[in-house]
């Protein structure tokens, strides 16, 4: 985070934002090898709001999400076109450290992926990797704060030294959210975070997202229409075109998308006629 803040201080923003958009994509396209996965996507993600990205399988939802904190850099054949701005800074510009980007813009994946270490060390991992110097008490307070925000503290406070794998699936996913929160990100990306969880754990994650949404910009990919309707303020709808390239077909307040969609493809998808 410190390096990204340093870049933001030392460089003029490359675009002027409207003050509400924390992340903005402009003409964003991604190719894997010689084939486009998504093309020409322009979106604004507002502060303290939850945005859901929905659409049928294979339309590029996860590809879009991974562009927002440069996770696609880890795929050798991926090529990014267009712009992704974080607070006016092009995160793909020369001199921008992708590790710093991923600290400011954290990510939680489809399936819980705790590290093979204790609950405490899972949460403190990012702090140590980023070289954040804290006293023992400060580190404990940071871990406690992250676990409290992830609604997990009361369940694990007496066994912080226990292996993370001793937790249930839902607890492991909340642990992964705590791990992301510990480094004080501004944005949290979630790629179908409840796909492998039972209904009770899913409800807890959804409640957690609504609880913390005032303090974070949250972007969630979900295949679950009911989940998108329940948790999000805005919804972006991606659909594959005739060449199976993901395109943005509609974006707006979630209530409007689900009750009065402007594009028939959105209506067909939400109603289950396609997808």
C-alpha positions as CSV (number, residue, x, y, z in Angstrom):
1,X,0.0,0.0,0.0
2,X,2.8,2.4,0.9
3,X,4.4,2.1,-2.5
4,X,1.1,2.6,-4.4
5,X,0.4,5.7,-2.2
6,X,3.9,7.0,-3.0
7,X,3.2,6.6,-6.7
8,X,-0.1,8.4,-6.3
9,X,1.5,11.2,-4.5
10,X,4.4,11.6,-6.8
11,X,2.5,11.4,-10.1
12,X,-0.4,13.4,-11.4
13,X,-3.5,11.2,-12.0
14,X,-3.7,10.3,-15.6
15,X,-7.5,10.9,-15.7
16,X,-9.8,13.0,-13.6
17,X,-12.5,11.0,-11.8
18,X,-15.9,12.2,-10.7
19,X,-14.9,11.6,-7.1
20,X,-17.1,8.6,-6.6
21,X,-15.4,6.1,-8.9
22,X,-12.6,4.3,-7.2
23,X,-11.9,2.0,-10.1
24,X,-12.7,2.7,-13.8
25,X,-12.1,0.6,-16.9
26,X,-12.0,2.3,-20.3
27,X,-12.2,0.1,-23.4
28,X,-10.8,-2.8,-21.5
29,X,-10.0,-5.9,-23.6
30,X,-8.2,-9.2,-22.7
31,X,-6.7,-11.7,-25.1
32,X,-5.5,-15.2,-24.2
33,X,-3.1,-16.0,-27.0
34,X,-4.8,-14.8,-30.2
35,X,-8.4,-15.0,-28.9
36,X,-10.3,-12.2,-27.1
37,X,-11.9,-13.2,-23.8
38,X,-13.5,-9.8,-23.2
39,X,-13.6,-6.8,-25.3
40,X,-14.2,-3.0,-25.0
41,X,-15.6,-2.9,-21.4
42,X,-16.0,0.5,-19.8
43,X,-17.2,0.6,-16.2
44,X,-17.1,2.7,-13.1
45,X,-17.0,1.1,-9.6
46,X,-18.1,3.5,-6.9
47,X,-16.7,3.8,-3.4
48,X,-18.6,2.2,-0.5
49,X,-20.8,0.2,-2.9
50,X,-21.1,-3.4,-3.9
51,X,-21.1,-4.2,-7.6
52,X,-22.1,-7.6,-8.8
53,X,-20.8,-8.9,-12.2
54,X,-23.1,-11.5,-13.6
55,X,-23.5,-13.5,-16.8
56,X,-23.4,-17.0,-18.2
57,X,-20.4,-19.3,-17.8
58,X,-17.5,-18.4,-20.1
59,X,-18.5,-14.7,-20.7
60,X,-15.3,-13.4,-19.0
61,X,-16.6,-12.4,-15.6
62,X,-13.5,-13.7,-13.8
63,X,-11.2,-12.4,-16.5
64,X,-12.6,-8.9,-16.0
65,X,-12.3,-9.2,-12.2
66,X,-8.6,-10.3,-12.4
67,X,-7.8,-7.3,-14.5
68,X,-8.7,-4.9,-11.7
69,X,-5.7,-5.8,-9.6
70,X,-3.4,-7.2,-12.3
71,X,-3.8,-10.9,-11.4
72,X,-3.8,-11.6,-15.2
73,X,-0.2,-10.6,-15.2
74,X,0.4,-14.1,-13.8
75,X,-0.9,-15.7,-17.0
76,X,1.9,-15.6,-19.6
77,X,-0.4,-15.6,-22.7
78,X,-2.7,-12.8,-21.4
79,X,-2.6,-9.5,-23.1
80,X,-4.4,-6.4,-21.8
81,X,-5.7,-3.6,-24.0
82,X,-7.4,-0.5,-22.8
83,X,-7.1,1.2,-19.4
84,X,-7.8,0.3,-15.7
85,X,-7.7,3.3,-13.4
86,X,-7.4,3.3,-9.7
87,X,-8.1,6.8,-8.3
88,X,-7.1,8.2,-11.7
89,X,-3.8,6.2,-11.9
90,X,-3.4,3.7,-14.8
91,X,-2.4,0.6,-12.8
92,X,-0.8,-0.9,-15.9
93,X,1.5,2.2,-16.5
94,X,5.2,1.8,-16.3
95,X,6.6,2.1,-12.8
96,X,3.4,0.8,-11.0
97,X,4.2,-2.2,-8.8
98,X,1.6,-4.9,-9.2
99,X,2.2,-6.1,-5.7
100,X,1.3,-2.7,-4.4
101,X,-1.8,-2.7,-6.6
102,X,-2.8,-6.0,-5.1
103,X,-2.4,-4.7,-1.6
104,X,-4.7,-1.8,-2.3
105,X,-7.1,-4.0,-4.3
106,X,-7.4,-7.3,-2.4
107,X,-8.9,-10.5,-3.8
108,X,-10.8,-13.5,-2.4
109,X,-11.1,-16.6,-4.7
110,X,-13.8,-19.1,-5.4
111,X,-12.7,-21.7,-3.0
112,X,-11.1,-21.1,0.4
113,X,-7.4,-21.1,0.1
114,X,-5.9,-20.7,3.6
115,X,-2.1,-21.2,3.8
116,X,-0.8,-24.3,5.6
117,X,-0.1,-22.4,8.8
118,X,-1.9,-21.2,11.9
119,X,-5.0,-19.0,11.9
120,X,-3.0,-16.1,13.3
121,X,-0.2,-16.4,10.7
122,X,-2.7,-16.6,7.9
123,X,-4.1,-13.2,8.8
124,X,-0.7,-11.6,9.5
125,X,0.9,-13.0,6.4
126,X,0.3,-10.0,4.1
127,X,1.5,-7.6,6.8
128,X,4.8,-9.5,7.1
129,X,5.3,-10.0,3.3
130,X,4.7,-6.3,2.7
131,X,7.4,-5.4,5.3
132,X,5.0,-3.6,7.6
133,X,6.9,-3.2,10.9
134,X,4.7,-3.7,13.9
135,X,5.2,-4.5,17.6
136,X,3.9,-7.8,18.8
137,X,0.9,-6.1,20.4
138,X,0.2,-4.0,17.2
139,X,0.4,-7.2,15.1
140,X,-2.1,-8.9,17.5
141,X,-4.4,-5.9,17.3
142,X,-4.3,-5.9,13.5
143,X,-5.1,-9.6,13.3
144,X,-7.9,-9.2,15.9
145,X,-9.4,-6.2,13.9
146,X,-9.3,-8.1,10.6
147,X,-10.9,-11.2,12.2
148,X,-13.6,-9.0,13.9
149,X,-14.4,-7.4,10.5
150,X,-14.7,-10.8,9.0
151,X,-17.1,-11.9,11.8
152,X,-14.7,-14.7,12.8
153,X,-13.0,-13.4,16.0
154,X,-15.4,-14.8,18.5
155,X,-15.1,-18.3,16.9
156,X,-11.3,-18.5,16.8
157,X,-10.0,-16.1,19.5
158,X,-9.1,-19.0,21.8
159,X,-7.3,-21.1,19.2
160,X,-5.3,-18.6,17.0
161,X,-2.4,-21.1,17.0
162,X,-4.6,-23.8,15.5
163,X,-4.1,-24.8,11.9
164,X,-6.3,-22.9,9.4
165,X,-7.3,-26.2,7.9
166,X,-9.1,-27.1,11.2
167,X,-11.8,-24.5,10.3
168,X,-14.9,-25.3,8.4
169,X,-15.2,-24.3,4.8
170,X,-17.3,-21.2,5.6
171,X,-14.8,-20.2,8.4
172,X,-11.9,-20.7,6.0
173,X,-13.5,-18.4,3.5
174,X,-14.1,-15.7,6.2
175,X,-10.4,-16.3,7.2
176,X,-9.4,-15.5,3.6
177,X,-11.5,-12.3,3.8
178,X,-9.8,-11.4,7.0
179,X,-6.4,-12.0,5.4
180,X,-7.3,-9.6,2.6
181,X,-8.6,-7.0,5.1
182,X,-5.5,-7.1,7.3
183,X,-3.4,-5.0,4.9
184,X,-6.1,-2.2,4.8
185,X,-7.2,-2.5,1.1
186,X,-9.6,0.0,-0.3
187,X,-11.2,-2.4,-2.8
188,X,-12.1,-6.1,-2.3
189,X,-12.6,-8.4,-5.3
190,X,-14.5,-11.6,-4.7
191,X,-14.7,-14.3,-7.4
192,X,-17.8,-16.5,-6.6
193,X,-16.7,-16.6,-2.9
194,X,-19.7,-18.8,-1.8
195,X,-19.8,-21.3,-4.7
196,X,-18.5,-24.1,-2.5
197,X,-20.3,-23.2,0.7
198,X,-23.5,-24.4,2.3
199,X,-26.5,-22.1,2.6
200,X,-25.8,-21.0,6.2
201,X,-22.1,-20.2,5.4
202,X,-23.3,-18.4,2.3
203,X,-25.7,-16.2,4.3
204,X,-23.0,-15.3,6.7
205,X,-20.7,-14.2,3.9
206,X,-23.4,-12.1,2.4
207,X,-24.2,-10.5,5.7
208,X,-20.5,-9.8,6.2
209,X,-20.3,-8.1,2.8
210,X,-23.2,-5.8,3.6
211,X,-21.8,-5.0,7.0
212,X,-18.4,-3.9,5.7
213,X,-19.6,-2.3,2.5
214,X,-19.6,1.2,4.0
215,X,-15.8,1.0,4.4
216,X,-14.8,-0.8,1.2
217,X,-15.5,-0.8,-2.5
218,X,-16.6,-4.4,-3.1
219,X,-16.8,-6.1,-6.5
220,X,-18.2,-9.6,-6.6
221,X,-18.5,-12.1,-9.5
222,X,-21.5,-14.4,-8.9
223,X,-23.4,-17.0,-10.9
224,X,-26.2,-16.8,-8.3
225,X,-28.9,-14.3,-9.4
226,X,-30.5,-14.2,-6.0
227,X,-27.2,-13.5,-4.4
228,X,-26.6,-10.6,-6.8
229,X,-30.0,-9.2,-6.0
230,X,-29.5,-9.5,-2.3
231,X,-26.1,-8.1,-1.7
232,X,-25.3,-5.6,-4.5
233,X,-26.0,-2.0,-5.1
234,X,-25.1,-2.1,-8.8
235,X,-24.9,-4.9,-11.4
236,X,-22.9,-5.3,-14.5
237,X,-24.2,-7.9,-17.0
238,X,-21.7,-9.6,-19.4
239,X,-22.8,-11.8,-22.3
240,X,-20.8,-13.6,-25.0
241,X,-21.3,-12.3,-28.6
242,X,-21.5,-14.5,-31.7
243,X,-17.7,-15.0,-31.4
244,X,-17.9,-16.0,-27.8
245,X,-16.2,-12.8,-26.7
246,X,-17.5,-11.3,-23.4
247,X,-19.2,-8.0,-23.8
248,X,-20.9,-5.6,-21.3
249,X,-24.5,-5.4,-22.3
250,X,-26.0,-3.6,-19.3
251,X,-25.0,-1.8,-16.1
252,X,-27.0,0.0,-13.5
253,X,-28.6,-0.1,-10.1
254,X,-29.3,-3.7,-9.2
255,X,-33.0,-3.1,-8.5
256,X,-33.4,-1.6,-12.0
257,X,-31.4,-4.4,-13.7
258,X,-33.6,-7.1,-12.0
259,X,-37.0,-5.4,-12.3
260,X,-36.7,-3.4,-15.5
261,X,-33.8,-4.5,-17.7
262,X,-33.2,-2.5,-20.8
263,X,-31.6,-5.3,-22.8
264,X,-33.6,-8.4,-23.7
265,X,-30.5,-10.6,-23.2
266,X,-30.4,-9.4,-19.6
267,X,-34.1,-10.2,-19.2
268,X,-33.6,-13.7,-20.8
269,X,-30.6,-14.4,-18.5
270,X,-32.2,-13.3,-15.3
271,X,-35.4,-15.2,-16.1
272,X,-33.4,-18.4,-16.9
273,X,-34.2,-18.5,-20.6
274,X,-30.5,-18.4,-21.4
275,X,-27.3,-19.2,-19.5
